[in-house]
Amino acid sequence: MDNESLAAAFGGQFDLIVVGSGIAGQVTALSAAERGLTVLLLEKTDRVGGSSAMSGGWFAFSGTDEQAAAGVHDSDSQFYDDLLSVGNQENDVALVRAFLDEQQNTYRWLKSHGAEFGELSISSGQTISRSHLTPIGPLLSKLQNRFVEVGGDIRLGHQVIRLTRDSEGQVCGVIVDLPDGQYEFRAHVGVVLATGGFSRGTDLLKIFAPEQLAAMPYGAKGNTGDGLRMAWKLGAGLADMSHINGSYGSHPDTNEDFHELLTAYYLGAIVVNKEARRFTDESQDYKTLGTAVLRQPGGIGIQIFDSRVRAMSRPGVPLKDIDALENIGHVHRAETLGALAGEVNIPTQELEDTVDRYNEVVRGDRSDDMGRTRLCNGVGHLLPIDAPPYFAYPARTLLTTTYCGITINPQGLVTDVNGEVIDGLFAVGEVTGGFHGAAYMTGTSLGKGAVFGRIIARTAASLIH
Ligand SMILES: Cc1cc2nc3c(=O)[nH]c(=O)nc-3n(C[C@H](O)[C@H](O)[C@H](O)COP(=O)(O)OP(=O)(O)OC[C@H]3O[C@@H](n4cnc5c(N)ncnc54)[C@H](O)[C@@H]3O)c2cc1C
């Protein structure tokens, strides 16, 4: 169907137009379609999925079957405390509460729509195992297929360039730029911006986070900040803009086809710079580490560990798969620290001294110069680095995401600079700000995209009836 007949088939307009086909857009579109709304999903690039399709597939949920099976006692209040702690108490608590109210329902909804949560793990920003892993590609395909089954329409290669408003100021449609001209699609409930972040948006990064231009740009190709600009133009508020941080640690040769990020430091590794010196507390969340590593010579941090940590590798599990990274030659191995230093071209004596001092901390003979007392975010006992062979993984900071953006209320409606709702305009996922505050907990970006997507579908359905 061409664009004119597509719009005509729906009486010239849809109930809801969703812009962007990552987890946030897909969950919103499908949930709304399942509620009986006519929904058009527009995607700028020639493939669905955005950064969601490139992601590790970790979702943070509490009170799950997997936690119960593993004997992990989590609660909404602990989840709340962790979110505010990692967010430095700067989170919009109304959004955090809305998320917590819906997260268990969303977890079950995702399971009923094809999520297969297997691995359960403690990760960045968590004081308890709360990250649930599902193969993300298959999940996105199932959501997409189901959306089409229930009558939804997806259009690839459709970049939305402008929002339109009716005479009363309500957002009522979008303008799409196509090779044969510009088309308007209209929606009587409204438009949902699910356009992701702006990790590829150099001009916006220059304004909001110039120091991050030194990080390796990553994330989906289409994530240049279009949604943020369109909402900004209508007066939308912005939140968390000063908290853009790359994630540490990806090998300098990582690429879009094979994304690698290793967090051996949460298992017991230390991180040293090119001078073989530690420079920060490695138990902090990996975005805080990302900024610390950007300030080091050459923007490199080298993870140093021994055979104890190496034995904790989890093949196939993102962030922990040391085997795969050793197989492709990105993890270096040597029988002595001196030989390892030679492998990665850092000073031998300094590395030996650094590891000696760290081992004294682990033995309790001294306090740590960097303030590290735990493995990860306040939990886990430090391990000595003294069981050869030794390993090194040189890694950089990668700008995968920008966890900041448009302000929304707990119903998912965009609010303006004065906190008032912009009628007809919703936003969901990485394009929004406020939920994370100063920093992100692993699994809460896919999580919030899904949770608020379902909330928006409910809000939109209530506005139609
Ligand atoms: C390598 C990597 C690993 C990650 N791992 C995890 C993880 O394990 N857990 C977690 O919670 N988070 C993770 N994240 C972060 C998470 O994946 C993203 O924050 C999240 O997927 C964003 O979802 P989204 O739907 O908001 O945006 P996206 O998935 O990025 O989708 C946005 C879509 O909007 C499209 N778009 C943009 N502008 C327009 C326009 N004008 N018109 C039409 N379409 C447009 C884009 O092309 C894109 O397809 C990871 C990110 C990366 C890069």
The ligand as a MOL file (V3000), in Angstrom:
LIG
                    3D

  0  0  0     0  0            999 V3000
M  V30 BEGIN CTAB
M  V30 COUNTS 53 58 0 0 0
M  V30 BEGIN ATOM
M  V30 1 C 25.5770 -2.0150 22.8140 0
M  V30 2 C 24.4470 -1.6470 23.7220 0
M  V30 3 C 24.1040 -2.5200 24.7570 0
M  V30 4 C 23.0470 -2.1740 25.6060 0
M  V30 5 N 22.6260 -3.0790 26.5400 0
M  V30 6 C 21.5400 -2.7810 27.3070 0
M  V30 7 C 20.9790 -3.7530 28.1700 0
M  V30 8 O 21.4110 -4.9040 28.2260 0
M  V30 9 N 19.9050 -3.3790 28.9590 0
M  V30 10 C 19.3470 -2.1150 28.8900 0
M  V30 11 O 18.3950 -1.8430 29.6080 0
M  V30 12 N 19.8490 -1.2010 28.0290 0
M  V30 13 C 20.9020 -1.5120 27.2260 0
M  V30 14 N 21.3600 -0.5990 26.3340 0
M  V30 15 C 20.6070 0.6420 26.1770 0
M  V30 16 C 19.3000 0.3370 25.4520 0
M  V30 17 O 19.5330 -0.6300 24.4450 0
M  V30 18 C 18.6840 1.5750 24.8200 0
M  V30 19 O 18.7220 2.6580 25.7050 0
M  V30 20 C 17.2390 1.2410 24.4640 0
M  V30 21 O 17.2130 0.1020 23.6410 0
M  V30 22 C 16.5730 2.4060 23.7800 0
M  V30 23 O 15.3460 1.9480 23.2920 0
M  V30 24 P 14.4250 2.9410 22.4750 0
M  V30 25 O 13.3150 2.1270 21.9520 0
M  V30 26 O 14.1260 4.1320 23.2900 0
M  V30 27 O 15.3680 3.4620 21.2790 0
M  V30 28 P 16.0460 2.6410 20.1030 0
M  V30 29 O 16.0060 1.1980 20.3390 0
M  V30 30 O 17.3680 3.2500 19.8570 0
M  V30 31 O 15.0850 2.9320 18.8670 0
M  V30 32 C 14.9270 4.2270 18.3660 0
M  V30 33 C 14.5300 4.1150 16.9060 0
M  V30 34 O 13.9870 5.3620 16.4740 0
M  V30 35 C 14.3890 5.5730 15.1220 0
M  V30 36 N 14.2730 6.9970 14.8000 0
M  V30 37 C 15.0620 8.0160 15.2180 0
M  V30 38 N 14.6400 9.1790 14.6890 0
M  V30 39 C 13.5760 8.8890 13.9180 0
M  V30 40 C 12.7250 9.6760 13.0870 0
M  V30 41 N 12.9070 10.9960 12.9390 0
M  V30 42 N 11.7090 9.0780 12.4100 0
M  V30 43 C 11.5260 7.7190 12.5290 0
M  V30 44 N 12.3130 6.9310 13.2880 0
M  V30 45 C 13.3220 7.5040 13.9850 0
M  V30 46 C 15.8120 5.0740 15.1090 0
M  V30 47 O 16.2640 4.8300 13.7990 0
M  V30 48 C 15.7070 3.8250 15.9870 0
M  V30 49 O 15.4270 2.6870 15.1930 0
M  V30 50 C 22.3850 -0.9300 25.4480 0
M  V30 51 C 22.7330 -0.0690 24.4050 0
M  V30 52 C 23.7500 -0.4310 23.5200 0
M  V30 53 C 24.0680 0.4660 22.3680 0
M  V30 END ATOM
M  V30 BEGIN BOND
M  V30 1 1 1 2
M  V30 2 1 2 3
M  V30 3 2 2 52
M  V30 4 2 3 4
M  V30 5 1 4 5
M  V30 6 1 4 50
M  V30 7 2 5 6
M  V30 8 1 6 7
M  V30 9 1 6 13
M  V30 10 2 7 8
M  V30 11 1 7 9
M  V30 12 1 9 10
M  V30 13 2 10 11
M  V30 14 1 10 12
M  V30 15 2 12 13
M  V30 16 1 13 14
M  V30 17 1 14 15
M  V30 18 1 14 50
M  V30 19 1 15 16
M  V30 20 1 16 17
M  V30 21 1 16 18
M  V30 22 1 18 19
M  V30 23 1 18 20
M  V30 24 1 20 21
M  V30 25 1 20 22
M  V30 26 1 22 23
M  V30 27 1 23 24
M  V30 28 2 24 25
M  V30 29 1 24 26
M  V30 30 1 24 27
M  V30 31 1 27 28
M  V30 32 2 28 29
M  V30 33 1 28 30
M  V30 34 1 28 31
M  V30 35 1 31 32
M  V30 36 1 32 33
M  V30 37 1 33 34
M  V30 38 1 33 48
M  V30 39 1 34 35
M  V30 40 1 35 36
M  V30 41 1 35 46
M  V30 42 1 36 37
M  V30 43 1 36 45
M  V30 44 2 37 38
M  V30 45 1 38 39
M  V30 46 1 39 40
M  V30 47 2 39 45
M  V30 48 1 40 41
M  V30 49 2 40 42
M  V30 50 1 42 43
M  V30 51 2 43 44
M  V30 52 1 44 45
M  V30 53 1 46 47
M  V30 54 1 46 48
M  V30 55 1 48 49
M  V30 56 2 50 51
M  V30 57 1 51 52
M  V30 58 1 52 53
M  V30 END BOND
M  V30 END CTAB
M  END
